[in-house]
Amino acid sequence: MIEVKEHKATEAKQASVLGGMSALGHEQVVFCNDDATGLKAIIAIHNTVLGPALGGTRMWVYKNEAEALTDVLRLSRGMTYKAAISGLNLGGGKAVIIGDSKKDKSEALFRRFGKFVNSLSGKYITAEDVGTKTKDMEYIAMETKHVTGLPENMGGGGDPSPVTAYGVYMGMKASAKQAWGNDSLKGKKVIVQGIGNVGQSLVKHLTEEGAKVYISDINEEALKEVSAKYKAEVVKPDSIFGMDVDVYAPCALGATLNTENINELKCAIVAGAANNQLAVEEEHGPMLTKKGIIYAPDFFN
């Protein structure tokens, strides 16, 4: 009886994975495990019609494997849209490594992950994402050529964060032109949620143009540093959505916009770097439209 129950539970899990893939239109999902290095990762390939799937590797402490799977499926689909809208001969893919980037990293772990990437024979090309850096890409590159975002001294482009931030900045300006008739952000009030590498670069662009910038993050040390450097005003995380601002820029993790906080929004524009900002796309996209808020998705910026 126990064996039958376990078999049914396994079948249910498999059906859930395949169901999730089918719902979002994925081609392939690869589960990677290596006990020796502690590697637990998932590579999701969404679409390769236009070319090999490109997308970074995120390292994060997920609550469970189901949460990690949901994240990688949504992230990889977003990369398909990003490549397509940019006119690139690339498809969409993404990978997640389950672990704490502050204490679980090792050369062995990333090299083992590189071997998994290499086993896909170029169908997936990886790069940096949340929790990974150019040094990690160096380790991956020891095992595969299907990696980008390498340091400049290795012929790569280095940290992509400044470029990503500039794209968000330009997307924000395009949205401003739609909202107010010109693309100037001078004097506009902008709340940047998440001041990692991308968020900090975005704050720099906004400050230089003369915007009034507010910042929020769970990293108190980073808040103090960015606030002092750019004269940005610190806001508590639970106060973000009800603020009287012109632009909300989500630059942390995804699914920050839901039914409750969209009703609180007073901004005219949502434009940020965070992936998959809407908790439920089919519900929360129309909610923003109904409120008259211009939404620039992450893959557009």
C-alpha positions, 0 to 999 in steps of 0.5 A: 500500500505504501509503495502504491501511494508513493508511486501515485505521489510521484506520478502527480509530481511528474504530471505537475511538471509536465503540465507547467511546461505545457502551460507556458510552452516549454521545450525542455527542462533539465534537473541537475543534481550532484551530491559531491558538490551540493549542486541542485539546479534546474535548466529550463529551455522555453523556445529555440525557434529563433536560435539557442536559448540564452538566459542567466543562472540565478542562485537563490534560497527557494522555499522548496523545489516547486518554487524553484521550478515555477521561477525558472519556467517563468524566467525562461519564457521572459527571455524568449520574449526579450530576444524576440522583441530585440530582433535577436537570433536567440531563444529563451532559457534560464537556470536556477541553482538552489542555494545561498549565494553568500555561503554555498558557492564553490568552484567545484559547484559551478564547474559541475554545473558547467558540465550540465550546460555543456551536455546540452550541446549549445542548446542553452547558453548561460550568463549571470543573474541574481546571486551569480557574478563574472567569477562564477562564469569563469568557473563555468567556462572551464567546462563549457564554451556555452557561457557569456558574461565573462570578465573583460580580460577573458574577452567577455563583456564583464558585468552586464548590470550597467547595460541592463540598468540603462535599458530600464532607464530608457524604457522608463523614459519611453514610458514617460513620453507616452504618459506626459508627452516628453521623455524627461524624468527631471523632477519626477518622483521614482521609487526603486525597489531593490538596489543590487547592481542593476538598481544602483546603476539605475539610481545613478542615471535617474539622479543625474537626470534630476529625478527625485529618487526613493530607494527600498531594500532589505539590505540595510548596508546597501541602503546606507551606501546608496543613500549617501552617494546619491542623496536618495531617500530610504523608504521602508518596504511596507510603504512602497506601494502607497507612495505618491510617486510618478514611477515605481521601478521594481528591481528586486525579485519577481511577483511583487505586484498583486491584487492588494498592492496594485489597488494602492498604487498612485504612480503613472508608470511601472518600469523596472528590471525585476523579472515577472513582476506580475504575480498573476499576469492574466489578472494583474495586467488588466488591473494596471490597465484599468487604473491607467498605469503604463506598464513596461515589462522587464523584457521590453526594457 
